Amino acid sequence: MSVVGRIICIANQKGGVGKTTTAVNLAASLGLAGQSVLLVDMDPQASASSGFGVTRDRVERSTYDVLISGTPVSEVVQGTIVEAVRLLPASRDLVGAEIELVPLPEREFRLARALEGVRADYEYLLIDCPPSLGLLTINGLCAADSVLVPLQCEYYALEGLTALLDTVRLVREGLNPRLEVEGVLLTMFDTRTTLCHQVSEEVRQHFPREVFNTVIPRNVRLSESPSHGLPAVTYDATSRGAQGYIELANEMLGRARVES
């Protein structure tokens, strides 16, 4: 049992923290667990799209067309290797969307309006945002019910997390009052380093309710799988990284059962 049509924005203004890896593998893990999922690629780099084998050079219509031209989402989505997961891909055109959105009416709510038409078709809608707090990410936050924050266990991690949560608070107060924190996910965790353990303890002390129990380890299969156009959970489901995301999906589904 899950919350039908739950929209989760995966965001962190810092790059290289496992944001897209989380979006791709969480989507695939939820799909393999029997949930219908739409993965929305809002990043001009289109890494979430390529993570499912869709290169941005070959995309005819994308999130750009949805945001700027008002093309219905249902006309743009495509299937993936995981039967229950569909993809709203990104393309090169999305690079200019930040500027083109500025003069448009209700520019912060373009994605929210678009997703309302397909929300009931999926149990989970995951939005992969670019590593910035520009209009593309703001669109993701305004469309979402909650935000999932991947956090690498490194120096200054807590400061970055605090800044992002301040942005979430501002969006909640000014644009999207229903926005909640889905959770903070510790990523790229290396059990051999003291720093990872120290950062983990510090984050859990400051945000005890927000941090997921699941921790994603640093794992070579997570790095290799995108080059094959596959999520790690289908590339090598037995790897530690893939198992971490399967565990995360199960933790989220368990929360949904308790809430319902």
C-alpha positions, 0 to 999 in steps of 0.5 A, a space after each residue: 500500500 502506498 500514497 497514490 500520486 505522491 510527488 517527491 522532489 530529489 534536490 541538493 544545490 551541491 553537485 556530486 552527492 548522489 542525487 541523480 543516482 538516487 533518483 534513478 535507482 529509487 525509481 527502479 527499486 520502487 518499480 521493481 517493488 510493484 509501484 507505478 513510477 514516473 521519473 521526471 528529469 529536470 536537469 539539463 545534463 539529463 543524467 537521469 535520462 541517460 541512467 535509463 539508456 535515453 541520451 538527450 541528443 536523441 530526445 525529440 520532446 522533453 521536460 522543456 516542451 512541457 515547461 515552455 510550450 505546455 505540451 501534455 506530459 502524457 505525450 512526452 513520457 516513454 517507457 524504461 527497462 523497468 516495466 512499472 517505471 516511465 520517464 519524462 526525459 530531459 534534452 539539450 533545450 532545457 539549458 535555456 529554460 531557466 531564462 525562458 521561464 522568467 517572463 512566463 505567467 506563474 513561472 514557478 508552477 509550470 511543472 506543478 500544473 503539468 503533473 496534475 494531469 497525470 498524477 493519478 496515473 502513478 503511485 510515485 512521481 520522482 523529480 530529479 532537479 539540477 544542482 542549483 536553486 534556480 527556477 528549474 529546482 523551484 518548479 520541482 519544489 513547488 510541484 512536490 509534496 516532499 523533498 528528499 535530500 541526498 547528503 554526502 558524508 563530507 566536511 561542510 555537509 551540515 552547512 549545505 543541508 541547513 541552507 537547503 532546508 532554509 530554502 525548503 522553508 521559504 518555498 513552503 511559506 511563500 509558494 507551496 504550503 504542503 511541502 514537507 521533508 521526505 528525508 535526508 539520505 546519507 550517500 557515498 558512505 565509506 565505513 573505513 573513514 572516521 569523517 563519514 561516521 562523524 558527519 553521520 552522527 552529527 547530522 542525525 543529532 541535528 535532524 533525528 527525525 529527518 534522516 533515513 535509517 538506510 545509508 547508501 555505501 560508496 560502491 563501484 557498481 553505482 558508478 559503472 551502471 550509468 555507462 551501460 544505460 541501466 540502474 544499478 538495481 538492474 545492472 547488478 542487483 546483488 551489489 552493495 549499492 543496489 541493495 542500499 537503494 532496494 532497502 531505501 525503497 522498502 523503508 519508504 514503502 514501510 513509512 507509507 503503510 504506517 501513514 495510511 
